[in-house]
């Protein structure tokens, strides 16, 4: 009797299926490379060199964990994090929770529109207010693409912009590579006074983004749907690990590249405490081509991230208030605060850094419920977090809340 051996294709097929399932995490990852990141990371590198590299490394590790748990929640339950909270909270608590979540989403969106406006000013000399309007209109086109063509088309557009962002902020390192010894020394956790704690909180708020925590559960669910078959859910959750790891590793490289670029090329140069000043210094030190590429990366960052931020705000409102506002209508409303700041002449980089500090305080409100829910068997069933994942999640939450408490104490006491 002749036995037939099946061709060795299953492993290849599994790899391709994982690639085809990738996408939602790359949309969420845009939140990790927005203009707030640019402001916080450039300020940290220009003022303190490699001192705070460790903050970005730790924050990115936390981000991988958090975004994986958010995606897993959506796939395991068929509900987004805001929807689950909306079902579990009483009316008054649900509304109060929505208020803080909307403040966080609003701060995010404001930072992204401002960053895009700054980029247009650097590239074309446009007034900031006019640039903000253009960014708002362009983001409407991206959101219209999502509404008309579905999530996959939106993901492809975001992936292209993410590639532009990566090139824009990494290219300068090839012209002026950082000091390897200095970069390695930055992996040792330490602070140098109140200002560095403030910057660390800003960098953390810009890296572990509350609105991305809310959004990713909906993105994963909407892209892949909810299956009643536990085996299918398990396969999707496993594939999601590759999606999250790939997306967040790319975002982490871009963030660290920003800080290293500032530390190697902008340290000690006057005026680099603003994005415009940093752009001028980059252009002077590395040449006009790198300066233009840098500004294009900032523009792509603002455009992509404000679209994702508006998407997240709609997810938050729909889940907690059960009110569905059309994305384009929401885009018009949320554009107003950023335009007011741009029109009032407030220094854009300062507004960006302070918005990221606000985001840092919003993280526990998204992170703690996420960790609690993914650790509950009555919510997750067989997909409940393992003991190791629970410990990692609670450790991350403790570190984030602890950093914010230290920031408050140092700021109030005026210690340096």
ZAKE-813174 format. One record per residue: residue in three letters; z, y, x of N, C-alpha, C in turn. Coordinates in steps of 0.001 Angstrom, whole numbers. Layout:
N
- ALA;Z;Y;X;Z;Y;X;Z;Y;X
...
// end
This chain:
416
- UNK;0;-1193;838;0;0;0;0;1240;871
- UNK;-825;2209;513;-942;3421;1308;-70;4517;717
- UNK;713;5128;1565;1532;6259;1101;875;7560;1510
- UNK;959;8503;643;346;9803;906;1429;10825;1209
- UNK;1267;11490;2319;2235;12523;2704;1757;13869;2190
- UNK;2610;14550;1471;2239;15865;933;2057;16846;2080
- UNK;1069;17712;1989;869;18712;3034;2074;19633;3168
- UNK;2323;20060;4393;3511;20880;4690;3273;22316;4268
- UNK;3249;22550;2944;3006;23893;2441;4198;24555;1759
- UNK;5181;23774;1295;6267;24413;555;6961;25529;1315
- UNK;7222;25353;2630;7920;26388;3392;7109;27669;3427
- UNK;5780;27528;3635;4914;28702;3634;4907;29379;2278
- UNK;4827;28555;1234;4839;29112;-115;6133;29850;-406
- UNK;7240;29270;90;8519;29937;-136;8550;31288;564
- UNK;7983;31368;1787;7971;32645;2504;7140;33678;1749
- UNK;5969;33245;1258;5133;34183;501;5818;34619;-787
- UNK;6511;33681;-1440;7185;34050;-2699;8282;35068;-2436
- UNK;8948;34944;-1285;9975;35933;-957;9362;37297;-739
- UNK;8222;37326;-48;7543;38605;180;7112;39244;-1133
- UNK;6614;38415;-2061;6160;38943;-3346;7316;39465;-4185
- UNK;8530;38980;-3914;9696;39433;-4667;10304;40698;-4073
- UNK;9813;41133;-2922;10370;42311;-2272;9835;43585;-2926
- UNK;10636;44615;-2937;10198;45888;-3507;11327;46752;-4021
- UNK;12181;46250;-4939;13243;47092;-5490;14160;47704;-4434
- UNK;14513;46941;-3399;15420;47468;-2382;14781;48598;-1588
- UNK;13454;48573;-1444;12780;49646;-714;12797;50948;-1510
- UNK;12790;50833;-2845;12949;52028;-3678;14371;52569;-3513
- UNK;15362;51680;-3590;16749;52117;-3409;16980;52682;-2014
- UNK;16276;52130;-1009;16471;52561;375;16040;54003;609
- UNK;15151;54518;-253;14743;55915;-124;15954;56828;-193
- UNK;16955;56432;-997;18170;57234;-1113;18897;57356;221
- UNK;18627;56446;1132;19330;56423;2416;18614;57216;3502
- UNK;17451;57739;3192;16716;58555;4169;16251;59858;3510
- UNK;17118;60443;2697;16748;61669;1995;17082;62888;2855
- UNK;16734;64110;2410;17002;65304;3219;18473;65508;3554
- UNK;19377;65009;2699;20794;65087;3039;21107;64324;4309
- UNK;20486;63167;4482;20640;62421;5728;20132;63231;6917
- UNK;18994;63873;6733;18405;64666;7815;19380;65747;8258
- UNK;19927;66488;7281;20846;67582;7603;22104;67068;8302
- UNK;22704;66021;7736;23954;65502;8302;23737;64895;9689
- UNK;22679;64100;9848;22448;63417;11114;22025;64376;12230
- UNK;21169;65343;11903;20761;66316;12914;21941;67187;13339
- UNK;22765;67586;12380;23942;68389;12713;24892;67618;13617
- UNK;25110;66336;13286;26003;65509;14101;25474;65346;15517
- UNK;24184;65051;15652;23614;64842;16984;23547;66117;17797
- UNK;23145;67228;17176;23006;68483;17905;24353;69031;18354
- UNK;25387;68869;17529;26695;69444;17853;27577;68524;18678
- UNK;27467;67216;18463;28403;66283;19101;27718;65146;19853
- UNK;26430;65262;20075;25728;64245;20850;25785;62888;20179
- UNK;26159;61889;20965;26155;60503;20478;27488;60084;19859
- UNK;28409;61019;19701;29778;60707;19283;29842;59893;18000
- UNK;29007;60210;17015;29132;59614;15678;28075;58565;15372
- UNK;27462;57992;16406;26521;56892;16175;27202;55757;15413
- UNK;28450;55497;15754;29185;54396;15125;29310;54571;13610
- UNK;29367;55821;13145;29477;56062;11704;28230;55548;10994
- UNK;27057;55821;11561;25807;55376;10940;25682;53861;10962
- UNK;26086;53241;12063;26012;51781;12154;26912;51135;11101
- UNK;28161;51636;11012;29101;51080;10034;28633;51348;8607
- UNK;28149;52568;8361;27705;52920;7016;26509;52075;6596
- UNK;25598;51803;7533;24431;51011;7173;24814;49559;6884
- UNK;25787;49032;7641;26263;47676;7362;26877;47606;5963
- UNK;27648;48640;5620;28214;48689;4266;27110;48786;3216
- UNK;26076;49562;3521;24985;49760;2565;24275;48443;2255
- UNK;24044;47619;3268;23410;46310;3053;24244;45483;2082
- UNK;25542;45447;2334;26445;44679;1477;26427;45209;44
- UNK;26552;46518;-88;26671;47133;-1407;25390;46961;-2223
- UNK;24237;47207;-1594;22981;47113;-2344;22664;45667;-2727
- UNK;23049;44723;-1894;22859;43318;-2249;23705;42970;-3467
- UNK;24963;43434;-3491;25826;43135;-4628;25311;43784;-5908
- UNK;24774;45000;-5785;24233;45681;-6954;23031;44926;-7518
- UNK;22111;44531;-6631;20946;43770;-7083;21369;42437;-7695
- UNK;22332;41796;-7068;22809;40500;-7572;23419;40645;-8960
- UNK;24146;41728;-9184;24743;41969;-10501;23657;42046;-11580
- UNK;22585;42792;-11294;21507;42920;-12268;20809;41609;-12550
- UNK;20567;40819;-11503;19860;39545;-11672;20727;38496;-12350
- UNK;22030;38501;-12057;22923;37476;-12599;23288;37738;-14057
- UNK;23315;39008;-14470;23785;39346;-15812;22672;39842;-16733
- UNK;21573;40311;-16154;20528;40919;-16966;20869;42329;-17416
- UNK;21940;42903;-16853;22385;44250;-17203;22554;45079;-15928
- UNK;22364;46386;-16049;22627;47272;-14921;24125;47571;-14857
- UNK;24569;48093;-13721;25982;48460;-13585;26398;49488;-14640
- UNK;25628;50556;-14885;26027;51486;-15953;26089;50831;-17330
- UNK;25196;49888;-17615;25224;49217;-18920;26486;48381;-19090
- UNK;26874;47661;-18044;28096;46848;-18121;29314;47740;-18305
- UNK;29386;48832;-17538;30507;49756;-17680;30505;50399;-19064
- UNK;29320;50699;-19572;29224;51279;-20907;29770;50370;-21980
- UNK;29623;49059;-21781;30133;48089;-22750;31644;47898;-22628
- UNK;32196;48108;-21424;33596;47793;-21171;34534;48985;-21334
- UNK;34024;50197;-21184;34872;51381;-21258;34933;51905;-22686
- UNK;36106;52457;-23053;36228;53122;-24335;35415;54409;-24349
- UNK;35266;54986;-25524;34377;56148;-25672;34774;57297;-24752
- UNK;36042;57671;-24743;36477;58811;-23927;36303;58529;-22444
- UNK;36741;57345;-21988;36617;56998;-20572;35153;56884;-20167
- UNK;34341;56368;-21053;32919;56218;-20757;32266;57586;-20559
- UNK;32612;58537;-21401;32033;59870;-21272;32505;60572;-20004
- UNK;33808;60427;-19689;34324;61035;-18458;33671;60406;-17229
- UNK;33506;59104;-17289;32860;58417;-16171;31421;58897;-16016
- UNK;30749;59102;-17140;29370;59599;-17094;29315;60983;-16462
- UNK;30283;61833;-16760;30294;63195;-16200;30318;63147;-14677
- UNK;31246;62330;-14101;31303;62285;-12639;30044;61654;-12051
- UNK;29493;60658;-12733;28278;60027;-12222;27098;60996;-12269
- UNK;27038;61823;-13308;25962;62807;-13411;26116;63910;-12372
- UNK;27355;64292;-12067;27587;65292;-11015;27067;64768;-9682
- UNK;27358;63491;-9407;26884;62871;-8173;25361;62817;-8149
- UNK;24760;62378;-9262;23298;62299;-9331;22680;63686;-9209
- UNK;23338;64685;-9801;22836;66052;-9713;22892;66593;-8305
- UNK;23998;66300;-7592;24117;66738;-6192;23042;66087;-5341
- UNK;22760;64832;-5620;21709;64117;-4901;20349;64776;-5123
- UNK;20033;65000;-6379;18729;65562;-6717;18568;66964;-6142
- UNK;19634;67747;-6187;19594;69101;-5635;19257;69065;-4144
- UNK;19917;68167;-3416;19680;68067;-1980;18241;67685;-1676
- UNK;17686;66820;-2496;16341;66317;-2222;15268;67368;-2489
- UNK;15445;68133;-3566;14502;69210;-3857;14585;70291;-2777
- UNK;15800;70623;-2360;15977;71629;-1310;15313;71168;-21
- UNK;15517;69913;344;14908;69392;1568;13395;69445;1525
- UNK;12809;69089;387;11359;69169;250;10857;70597;349
- UNK;11610;71540;-243;11233;72954;-181;11272;73471;1258
- UNK;12284;73045;2008;12380;73439;3420;11174;72908;4192
- UNK;10777;71675;3900;9628;71082;4591;8352;71872;4315
- UNK;8127;72270;3074;6939;73061;2742;6988;74432;3416
- UNK;8178;74973;3547;8326;76244;4257;7976;76096;5730
- UNK;8407;74986;6331;8113;74750;7743;6626;74496;7979
- UNK;6008;73781;7051;4598;73412;7232;3641;74552;6882
- UNK;3936;75267;5804;2968;76238;5286;3521;77650;5114
- UNK;4815;77835;5427;5401;79152;5279;5658;79556;3841
- UNK;5672;78591;2922;5909;78905;1507;7348;79358;1296
- UNK;7576;80328;409;8953;80680;34;9680;79452;-513
- UNK;10996;79385;-270;11755;78199;-660;11694;77944;-2164
- UNK;11764;79001;-2960;11733;78818;-4411;10399;78221;-4853
- UNK;9308;78724;-4299;7988;78178;-4628;7882;76723;-4170
- UNK;8432;76434;-2983;8422;75061;-2486;9193;74121;-3395
- UNK;10347;74592;-3920;11127;73770;-4842;10354;73439;-6103
- UNK;9627;74431;-6615;8806;74195;-7806;7716;73158;-7537
- UNK;7089;73269;-6374;6018;72320;-6025;6573;70903;-5895
- UNK;7735;70769;-5243;8357;69451;-5108;8687;68887;-6490
- UNK;9193;69747;-7377;9489;69290;-8728;8253;68791;-9450
- UNK;7147;69522;-9342;5904;69113;-9984;5359;67821;-9382
- UNK;5418;67720;-8046;4910;66511;-7389;5735;65287;-7780
- UNK;7054;65465;-7896;7893;64334;-8299;7590;63916;-9733
- UNK;7197;64884;-10571;6793;64536;-11934;5587;63609;-11934
- UNK;4665;63841;-11006;3493;62973;-10917;3897;61549;-10522
- UNK;4847;61426;-9592;5316;60093;-9213;5999;59402;-10387
- UNK;6813;60144;-11123;7493;59559;-12272;6507;59209;-13383
- UNK;5458;60030;-13528;4418;59716;-14509;3703;58423;-14127
- UNK;3535;58191;-12816;2939;56935;-12342;3797;55761;-12763
- UNK;5108;55902;-12623;6009;54822;-13007;5933;54562;-14508
- UNK;5871;55636;-15285;5822;55485;-16741;4512;54865;-17202
- UNK;3403;55250;-16539;2081;54806;-16998;1677;53459;-16414
- UNK;2017;53226;-15144;1503;52035;-14456;2573;50976;-14197
- UNK;3837;51280;-14465;4882;50293;-14278;5568;50401;-12924
- UNK;6601;49562;-12759;7457;49661;-11583;6748;49278;-10295
- UNK;5838;48307;-10335;5166;47881;-9109;4373;49020;-8481
- UNK;3626;49765;-9290;2850;50887;-8763;3767;51941;-8170
- UNK;4901;52181;-8838;5881;53135;-8328;6427;52653;-6983
- UNK;6715;51354;-6882;7214;50788;-5628;6209;50981;-4496
- UNK;4916;50739;-4773;3896;50895;-3727;3844;52338;-3232
- UNK;3909;53288;-4169;3888;54702;-3780;5096;55051;-2924
- UNK;6260;54541;-3310;7483;54807;-2549;7421;54160;-1167
- UNK;6844;52949;-1093;6715;52269;200;5845;53079;1165
- UNK;4778;53653;661;3913;54486;1509;4687;55693;2023
- UNK;5426;56339;1145;6216;57506;1559;7310;57100;2547
- UNK;7896;55916;2357;8916;55439;3287;8325;55243;4677
- UNK;7098;54747;4735;6422;54605;6025;6197;55944;6696
- UNK;5801;56947;5913;5604;58297;6460;6922;58849;6993
- UNK;8002;58634;6252;9327;59099;6687;9701;58468;8025
- UNK;9494;57150;8145;9841;56443;9376;9078;57009;10571
- UNK;7785;57201;10411;6976;57764;11504;7450;59179;11841
- UNK;7738;59970;10803;8123;61354;11013;9383;61520;11836
- UNK;10366;60625;11655;11640;60809;12328;11844;59916;13545
- UNK;11005;58932;13727;11145;58047;14892;10224;58469;16031
- UNK;9111;59126;15714;8087;59430;16724;8626;60257;17891
- UNK;9539;61182;17616;10063;62030;18678;10787;61269;19765
- UNK;11352;60107;19422;12092;59326;20413;11172;58750;21490
- UNK;9890;58568;21157;8953;58044;22147;8561;59120;23157
- UNK;8677;60375;22748;8359;61475;23662;9543;61781;24567
- UNK;10747;61750;23994;11958;62020;24773;13015;60985;24419
- UNK;12975;59811;25077;13904;58735;24741;15359;59157;24982
- UNK;16281;58649;24152;17699;58983;24334;18289;58280;25545
- UNK;19448;58757;25985;20173;58131;27076;20834;56855;26561
- UNK;20463;55720;27130;20958;54432;26636;22479;54338;26749
- UNK;23017;54789;27882;24467;54735;28065;25199;55596;27062
- UNK;24677;56796;26805;25300;57680;25832;25250;57103;24435
- UNK;24106;56510;24085;23969;55911;22765;24948;54753;22581
- UNK;25108;53931;23605;26050;52815;23527;27491;53318;23428
- UNK;27807;54401;24134;29168;54947;24057;29476;55449;22653
- UNK;28432;55828;21915;28628;56306;20553;29001;55219;19570
- UNK;28954;53959;20006;29346;52855;19136;30862;52671;19076
- UNK;31598;53397;19938;33065;53311;19948;33621;54263;18899
- UNK;34325;53754;17874;34816;54627;16787;35834;55644;17285
- UNK;35571;56931;17030;36493;57996;17388;36039;59301;16739
- UNK;36981;60264;16651;36683;61595;16156;37109;62617;17199
- UNK;36641;63844;17026;37082;64959;17867;37351;66161;16976
- UNK;38407;66065;16165;38791;67190;15328;38272;67110;13904
- UNK;38701;68103;13110;38389;68130;11683;36891;68172;11419
- UNK;36165;68949;12209;34729;69099;11960;33995;67770;12061
- UNK;34420;66911;12985;33728;65626;13117;34068;64698;11954
- UNK;35285;64837;11391;35639;64044;10214;34805;64511;9025
- UNK;34642;65839;8888;33808;66384;7825;32376;65866;7940
- UNK;31857;65869;9158;30499;65373;9375;30401;63884;9084
- UNK;31428;63125;9492;31417;61683;9235;31402;61408;7736
- UNK;32195;62171;6976;32190;62005;5517;30830;62364;4949
- UNK;30219;63411;5497;28888;63810;5049;27863;62728;5354
- UNK;27933;62159;6560;27003;61097;6944;27208;59850;6087
- UNK;28474;59556;5784;28775;58393;4944;28254;58608;3534
- UNK;28487;59838;3000;27992;60151;1664;26487;60121;1589
- UNK;25830;60453;2722;24368;60448;2745;23811;59049;2951
- UNK;24623;58127;3446;24126;56795;3773;24451;55792;2679
- UNK;25699;55720;2234;26067;54846;1121;26018;55709;-133
- UNK;24924;55628;-869;24646;56578;-1942;25081;56032;-3311
- UNK;25971;56750;-4022;26426;56257;-5325;25291;56004;-6313
- UNK;24325;56926;-6378;23273;56747;-7383;22402;55527;-7074
- UNK;22288;55177;-5775;21531;53968;-5421;22283;52710;-5839
- UNK;23617;52776;-5833;24424;51639;-6287;24180;51399;-7778
- UNK;24201;52480;-8554;23936;52353;-9989;22505;51854;-10242
- UNK;21559;52388;-9475;20144;52163;-9757;19669;50763;-9399
- UNK;20126;50220;-8273;19552;48983;-7754;19715;47819;-8727
- UNK;20836;47797;-9455;21034;46717;-10428;19956;46756;-11509
- UNK;19549;47974;-11889;18492;48104;-12894;17125;47800;-12302
- UNK;16872;48242;-11073;15584;47984;-10431;15313;46488;-10300
- UNK;16314;45748;-9813;16141;44299;-9624;15926;43605;-10954
- UNK;16715;43978;-11959;16584;43372;-13293;15224;43692;-13915
- UNK;14814;44950;-13837;13548;45351;-14452;12345;44722;-13759
- UNK;12449;44533;-12458;11320;43959;-11709;11188;42462;-11971
- UNK;12298;41742;-11998;12246;40281;-12062;12667;39709;-13416
- UNK;13260;40559;-14272;13712;40062;-15558;14991;39240;-15437
- UNK;15450;38715;-16558;16650;37875;-16577;16267;36484;-17057
- UNK;16655;35495;-16281;16350;34104;-16635;17622;33393;-17094
- UNK;17488;32593;-18121;18612;31770;-18589;18854;30585;-17664
- UNK;17876;30283;-16813;17977;29131;-15909;18745;29534;-14652
- UNK;19928;28947;-14393;20714;29303;-13205;19954;29072;-11896
- UNK;19097;28061;-11871;18347;27775;-10647;17370;28907;-10327
- UNK;16729;29442;-11356;15804;30563;-11157;16567;31790;-10678
- UNK;17726;32053;-11301;18532;33201;-10886;18971;33053;-9435
- UNK;19360;31844;-9059;19790;31599;-7677;18652;31863;-6695
- UNK;17447;31416;-7066;16293;31648;-6182;16017;33139;-6027
- UNK;16083;33873;-7124;15838;35312;-7064;16890;36031;-6235
- UNK;18136;35635;-6392;19221;36280;-5651;19082;36009;-4159
- UNK;18691;34782;-3811;18486;34471;-2387;17339;35276;-1812
- UNK;16251;35388;-2571;15112;36166;-2089;15469;37636;-1950
- UNK;16369;38107;-2814;16784;39507;-2770;17473;39853;-1453
- UNK;18091;38866;-825;18731;39129;469;17708;39645;1489
- UNK;16516;39072;1472;15477;39504;2410;15009;40923;2069
- UNK;14893;41188;780;14480;42508;322;15472;43564;793
- UNK;16751;43308;559;17793;44269;920;17905;44417;2443
- UNK;17909;43300;3149;18049;43363;4606;16884;44130;5238
- UNK;15657;43838;4805;14503;44522;5379;14503;46007;5087
- UNK;14784;46366;3835;14755;47769;3434;15849;48575;4117
- UNK;17062;48043;4137;18182;48796;4697;18151;48827;6225
- UNK;17579;47795;6847;17415;47849;8304;16453;48971;8686
- UNK;15368;49114;7927;14428;50199;8187;15097;51553;7982
- UNK;15836;51694;6893;16536;52953;6644;17556;53240;7744
- UNK;18248;52212;8203;19230;52398;9269;18595;52855;10571
- UNK;17455;52265;10908;16743;52672;12127;16337;54140;12043
- UNK;15842;54564;10881;15420;55956;10712;16614;56895;10846
- UNK;17733;56555;10226;18922;57397;10314;19429;57535;11735
- UNK;19532;56412;12419;20019;56450;13794;19040;57206;14678
- UNK;17742;57051;14406;16729;57776;15175;16904;59290;15031
- UNK;17241;59751;13816;17472;61190;13619;18597;61690;14524
- UNK;19712;60956;14513;20852;61394;15321;20525;61339;16806
- UNK;19864;60262;17237;19518;60128;18658;18544;61223;19092
- UNK;17597;61556;18213;16652;62625;18525;17383;63942;18720
- UNK;18326;64243;17828;19087;65484;17948;19963;65472;19197
- UNK;20573;64314;19491;21448;64236;20658;20678;64377;21961
- UNK;19463;63834;22009;18694;63852;23256;17875;65122;23440
- UNK;17463;65759;22329;16542;66895;22438;17115;68224;21963
- UNK;18193;68189;21167;18680;69424;20557;20080;69830;21001
- UNK;20756;68989;21784;22143;69264;22167;22228;70567;22958
- UNK;23114;71449;22502;23360;72688;23226;22348;73786;22966
- UNK;21342;73523;22128;20335;74541;21828;20798;75356;20622
- UNK;20790;76668;20749;21258;77542;19680;20372;77400;18442
- UNK;21014;77445;17273;20264;77444;16024;19965;76079;15453
- UNK;20388;75012;16127;20054;73668;15647;21013;73173;14568
- UNK;21898;74067;14092;22776;73687;12987;22082;73822;11633
- UNK;20805;74205;11644;20002;74231;10422;18758;73379;10640
- UNK;18162;72905;9545;16954;72092;9663;15817;72925;10255
- UNK;15708;74176;9811;14647;75044;10345;14827;75256;11845
- UNK;16071;75484;12258;16333;75657;13685;16069;74390;14470
- UNK;16443;73236;13883;16190;71961;14549;14694;71711;14671
- UNK;13940;72062;13638;12488;71887;13688;11878;72762;14789
- UNK;12356;74001;14893;11854;74893;15940;12184;74339;17321
- UNK;13393;73791;17476;13785;73234;18766;12984;71979;19096
- UNK;12754;71132;18086;11936;69928;18293;10528;70313;18711
- UNK;9960;71316;18047;8608;71772;18370;8548;72316;19789
- UNK;9592;73078;20172;9620;73664;21512;9801;72601;22588
- UNK;10687;71635;22303;11006;70636;23322;9978;69515;23413
- UNK;9420;69111;22254;8564;67924;22226;7108;68223;21894
- UNK;6800;69472;21548;5413;69839;21276;5138;70033;19797
- UNK;4099;70801;19474;3790;71109;18071;3402;69898;17235
- UNK;2788;68896;17848;2392;67709;17080;3632;66993;16528
- UNK;4622;66793;17382;5858;66146;16935;6561;67008;15901
- UNK;6483;68345;16078;7079;69243;15095;6444;69092;13729
- UNK;5122;68975;13682;4421;68803;12411;4750;67442;11805
- UNK;4763;66402;12632;5086;65053;12141;6499;65028;11576
- UNK;7427;65705;12247;8815;65810;11783;8865;66463;10401
- UNK;8152;67575;10230;8156;68286;8956;7508;67458;7849
- UNK;6450;66710;8185;5802;65843;7189;6769;64733;6754
- UNK;7526;64191;7714;8535;63191;7367;9576;63756;6422
- UNK;10003;64997;6669;10973;65648;5782;10383;65858;4398
- UNK;9114;66257;4334;8449;66457;3048;8370;65155;2255
- UNK;7964;64075;2921;7899;62767;2252;9278;62332;1782
- UNK;10295;62628;2597;11672;62282;2243;12101;62996;970
- UNK;11847;64310;905;12248;65065;-279;11519;64621;-1524
- UNK;10206;64402;-1401;9393;64028;-2559;9788;62661;-3100
- UNK;9913;61677;-2209;10241;60320;-2657;11660;60242;-3208
- UNK;12599;60850;-2501;14002;60697;-2887;14334;61440;-4181
- UNK;13686;62582;-4423;13983;63269;-5682;13426;62497;-6874
- UNK;12329;61788;-6689;11804;60938;-7767;12757;59791;-8055
- UNK;13248;59158;-7000;14186;58046;-7158;15503;58544;-7749
- UNK;15946;59729;-7314;17192;60287;-7840;17112;60568;-9328
- UNK;15984;61074;-9780;15798;61337;-11210;15787;60019;-11994
- UNK;15158;59001;-11439;15123;57664;-12029;16553;57130;-12176
- UNK;17366;57333;-11128;18749;56860;-11159;19551;57583;-12232
- UNK;19355;58901;-12347;20080;59656;-13363;19772;59170;-14765
- UNK;18507;58828;-15018;18123;58299;-16321;18783;56943;-16576
- UNK;18889;56123;-15523;19551;54813;-15639;21026;54990;-15970
- UNK;21676;55947;-15324;23100;56209;-15556;23326;56670;-16997
- UNK;22534;57630;-17452;22691;58153;-18808;22403;57080;-19852
- UNK;21345;56310;-19649;20994;55273;-20607;22069;54213;-20727
- UNK;22667;53838;-19584;23676;52788;-19604;25007;53233;-20161
- UNK;25446;54457;-19819;26774;54908;-20210;26804;55619;-21554
- UNK;25765;56367;-21880;25735;57105;-23145;24801;56480;-24172
- UNK;24008;55499;-23706;23004;54872;-24574;22026;55905;-25131
- UNK;21740;56907;-24310;20774;57945;-24665;19609;57845;-23691
- UNK;18415;57712;-24213;17226;57605;-23368;16463;58925;-23395
- UNK;16553;59653;-22302;15806;60899;-22166;14551;60598;-21347
- UNK;13370;60992;-21807;12154;60746;-21030;12302;61256;-19605
- UNK;11792;60472;-18636;11959;60826;-17228;11429;62225;-16917
- UNK;10303;62590;-17482;9722;63894;-17174;10568;65026;-17746
- UNK;11153;64812;-18917;12055;65817;-19487;13280;65991;-18612
- UNK;13828;64857;-18172;14997;64909;-17294;14665;65605;-15985
- UNK;13456;65360;-15480;13037;65988;-14229;13079;67519;-14343
- UNK;12609;68044;-15468;12604;69496;-15683;14025;70039;-15703
- UNK;14928;69335;-16398;16310;69805;-16539;17043;69774;-15199
- UNK;16913;68680;-14465;17660;68533;-13213;17089;69375;-12080
- UNK;15922;69922;-12268;15336;70789;-11248;16014;72156;-11199
- UNK;16622;72553;-12306;17155;73917;-12438;18228;74258;-11393
- UNK;19273;73401;-11168;20301;73774;-10181;19735;74011;-8779
- UNK;18798;73174;-8358;18206;73346;-7028;17438;74658;-6941
- UNK;16716;74994;-7996;15952;76247;-7987;16882;77453;-7968
- UNK;18029;77355;-8631;19009;78451;-8610;19522;78669;-7193
- UNK;19845;77574;-6493;20341;77684;-5114;19268;78253;-4196
- UNK;18042;77775;-4346;16949;78278;-3520;16681;79754;-3802
- UNK;16741;80131;-5083;16494;81519;-5444;17615;82446;-5025
- UNK;18847;81917;-4933;20005;82742;-4562;20083;83003;-3065
- UNK;19276;82298;-2293;19256;82539;-849;20362;81837;-86
- UNK;21013;80840;-685;22047;80077;28;21390;79271;1143
- UNK;22047;79212;2309;21470;78526;3462;21230;77059;3103
- UNK;19989;76575;3169;19666;75228;2677;20419;74104;3382
- UNK;20546;74184;4705;21195;73086;5428;22659;72970;5051
- UNK;23349;74114;4889;24754;74079;4467;24876;73437;3090
- UNK;23986;73808;2180;24005;73213;839;23789;71709;911
- UNK;22900;71275;1799;22630;69849;1944;23850;69101;2460
- UNK;24496;69622;3514;25651;68943;4109;26793;68865;3106
- UNK;27073;69965;2400;28166;69963;1426;27867;69015;261
- UNK;26595;68908;-123;26243;67978;-1202;26527;66541;-784
- UNK;26343;66245;489;26604;64887;960;28093;64578;993
- UNK;28921;65581;1289;30368;65382;1214;30772;65060;-225
- UNK;30199;65777;-1193;30462;65504;-2600;30065;64073;-2949
- UNK;28932;63624;-2433;28499;62252;-2691;29501;61245;-2141
- UNK;30081;61558;-974;31042;60652;-367;32239;60426;-1291
- UNK;32667;61480;-1993;33784;61338;-2917;33379;60570;-4179
- UNK;32100;60503;-4469;31645;59764;-5638;31457;58280;-5393
- UNK;31443;57877;-4122;31186;56471;-3797;32201;55518;-4424
- UNK;33532;55778;-4312;34484;54801;-4873;34291;54543;-6356
- UNK;33850;55561;-7126;33673;55387;-8564;32537;54415;-8886
- UNK;31583;54293;-7970;30509;53314;-8153;30845;51997;-7467
- UNK;31448;52083;-6281;31655;50899;-5454;32760;49999;-5975
- UNK;33888;50580;-6359;35022;49755;-6790;34694;48960;-8060
- UNK;34115;49573;-9100;33721;48739;-10257;32713;47657;-9901
- UNK;31772;47960;-8992;30784;46961;-8583;31469;45750;-7958
- UNK;32392;46001;-7030;33072;44900;-6340;33912;44085;-7329
- UNK;34579;44789;-8218;35388;44083;-9222;34515;43196;-10108
- UNK;33388;43737;-10570;32530;42983;-11487;31876;41782;-10805
- UNK;31373;41953;-9587;30713;40832;-8910;31710;39756;-8472
- UNK;33007;40088;-8520;34036;39097;-8201;34589;38384;-9413
- UNK;34110;38730;-10625;34621;38128;-11854;33709;36988;-12324
- UNK;34295;35827;-12517;33498;34678;-12958;33003;34843;-14382
- UNK;33773;35536;-15216;33331;35705;-16600;32130;36647;-16693
- UNK;31868;37416;-15637;30700;38298;-15594;29544;37628;-14869
- UNK;29822;37029;-13718;28778;36531;-12822;28514;35037;-12950
- UNK;29419;34287;-13569;29227;32845;-13659;29208;32200;-12284
- UNK;28189;31371;-12019;28115;30662;-10737;27749;31594;-9588
- UNK;27382;32831;-9896;26971;33774;-8859;28109;34691;-8424
- UNK;29329;34340;-8774;30487;35129;-8377;30563;35246;-6851
- UNK;31007;36402;-6363;31127;36606;-4919;32016;35556;-4281
- UNK;31634;35141;-3086;32489;34260;-2302;33708;35048;-1802
- UNK;34694;34334;-1295;35888;35001;-765;35523;35953;373
- UNK;34619;35527;1250;34222;36374;2380;33546;37656;1891
- UNK;32697;37529;865;32008;38704;339;32991;39642;-353
- UNK;33962;39072;-1057;34994;39909;-1680;35777;40688;-630
- UNK;36173;40011;440;36937;40674;1496;36113;41787;2154
- UNK;34834;41507;2405;33974;42524;3009;33812;43719;2081
- UNK;33660;43456;792;33495;44535;-171;34725;45411;-276
- UNK;35894;44792;-384;37120;45574;-502;37456;46295;805
- UNK;37104;45696;1932;37309;46380;3217;36449;47637;3292
- UNK;35189;47534;2851;34294;48693;2846;34845;49801;1957
- UNK;35290;49419;766;35829;50418;-164;37059;51091;415
- UNK;37916;50325;1067;39135;50886;1666;38795;51874;2771
- UNK;37841;51533;3609;37446;52429;4698;36864;53736;4164
- UNK;36042;53631;3135;35412;54826;2569;36453;55736;1935
- UNK;37328;55156;1112;38366;55963;466;39316;56537;1517
- UNK;39640;55738;2533;40521;56221;3592;39943;57402;4337
- UNK;38638;57359;4648;37993;58471;5338;38055;59739;4495
- UNK;37846;59603;3199;37912;60770;2331;39316;61359;2271
- UNK;40336;60496;2273;41721;60979;2266;42043;61729;3562
- UNK;41607;61189;4685;41814;61868;5966;41128;63226;5963
- UNK;39913;63267;5422;39175;64525;5345;39958;65571;4553
- UNK;40542;65176;3416;41302;66106;2594;42509;66628;3361
- UNK;43246;65720;3993;44462;66119;4714;44132;67068;5856
- UNK;43120;66738;6658;42778;67587;7794;42262;68944;7348
- UNK;41498;68954;6269;40956;70218;5783;42051;71127;5242
- UNK;43016;70540;4489;44100;71341;3905;45040;71860;4983
- UNK;45367;71000;5950;46314;71420;6996;45666;72277;8078
- UNK;44321;72267;8098;43614;73095;9085;43706;72567;10494
- UNK;43984;71269;10646;44078;70686;11979;42700;70554;12584
- UNK;42593;70583;13896;41327;70419;14605;41530;69636;15866
// end
